[in-house]
Amino acid sequence: MGTYQSDSQGDVLTGQEIDIDEPRMFKVLLHNDNYTTMDFVLYVLETVFYKSPADATRIMLNVHRNGVGECGIYPFDVAESKVDQVHHLAQEHKYPLKSSMEEV
C-alpha cells in the first residue's frame, strides 16, 4: 500500500503513489559465557527487553543450553540501542555478557 503526496496547498495529488518500504528488521541475541549469572541475565531480559518472568526464564535457559538466545526483533536503531544497553549494564555490573544483532 502506498501513500499519496500533497502539493503546497495541501491538496492530494492523485496518481503519484509513493511506495514506502518496511524497515529492515534485526534480531537481538544474548550469548552464553561462563561467568554471567542466570539472575543477571533474567534482570537484563526483564529490564532491557521488557520480558515477563516466564519469557525471560525461557530465553535465559535457551542461552544457557544452546549458547545463544533471541531476545526480540526490532528495527535497526532499536536493536542497536538494545545491544548497547546490554553491554552497558554488563560492564556496570562487571559481567562479560555479550549481545549482538543479525538481520532477519
C-alpha positions in Angstrom: 0.0 0.0 0.0 1.4 3.4 -0.9 0.8 6.9 0.3 -0.1 9.9 -1.7 1.8 13.2 -1.9 0.2 16.5 -1.4 1.0 19.8 -3.1 1.9 23.0 -1.3 -1.8 23.9 -0.7 -2.4 20.5 0.9 -4.4 19.1 -2.0 -3.8 15.4 -2.6 -2.1 14.7 -5.9 -3.7 11.6 -7.3 -1.8 9.2 -9.5 1.5 9.9 -7.8 1.7 7.0 -5.4 4.9 6.6 -3.4 5.9 3.1 -2.1 7.2 3.0 1.4 9.4 0.1 2.2 9.1 -1.7 5.6 12.2 -1.1 7.7 14.8 -3.8 7.8 14.4 -5.9 11.0 17.1 -7.3 13.2 17.0 -9.9 15.9 18.9 -9.2 19.1 20.8 -12.1 20.6 22.4 -12.8 24.0 25.5 -15.1 24.1 26.4 -17.5 26.9 29.6 -17.2 28.9 30.9 -19.0 32.0 30.7 -16.0 34.3 27.4 -14.1 34.0 24.9 -15.3 36.4 21.5 -16.6 35.4 19.9 -14.0 37.7 21.7 -11.2 35.9 20.5 -12.5 32.5 17.0 -12.6 33.8 17.4 -9.0 35.1 18.6 -7.9 31.6 15.7 -9.6 29.8 13.1 -8.1 32.1 14.5 -4.6 32.2 16.0 -4.1 28.7 13.7 -6.3 26.7 10.6 -6.0 28.9 10.1 -9.8 29.0 7.7 -11.4 31.5 9.4 -13.6 34.2 8.2 -16.7 32.3 9.5 -15.5 28.9 12.8 -14.2 30.5 13.3 -17.7 32.1 12.7 -19.4 28.8 15.1 -17.2 26.9 17.8 -17.4 29.7 17.6 -21.2 29.6 17.9 -21.2 25.9 21.1 -19.0 26.2 22.4 -21.4 28.8 21.7 -24.6 26.9 22.3 -23.5 23.3 24.9 -20.8 23.7 22.7 -18.1 22.3 19.1 -16.9 22.7 16.9 -14.5 20.8 15.6 -11.6 22.8 13.4 -9.9 20.2 13.2 -8.5 16.7 13.4 -4.7 16.2 14.2 -2.1 13.5 17.9 -1.3 13.3 18.1 1.7 15.6 16.1 0.0 18.3 18.1 -3.2 18.0 21.4 -1.3 18.2 20.2 0.6 21.2 19.2 -2.7 23.0 22.7 -4.2 22.3 24.3 -1.1 23.7 22.1 -1.2 26.8 23.0 -4.8 27.4 26.8 -4.1 27.1 26.5 -1.0 29.4 24.6 -2.9 32.1 27.0 -5.9 31.9 30.0 -3.6 32.1 28.4 -1.7 35.0 27.9 -5.0 36.9 31.3 -6.4 35.9 29.9 -9.3 33.8 31.2 -10.3 30.3 27.7 -10.8 28.9 27.7 -10.1 25.1 24.8 -9.2 22.8 24.7 -9.0 19.1 22.2 -8.3 16.3 21.5 -10.1 13.0 19.3 -9.0 10.1 16.2 -11.1 9.8 
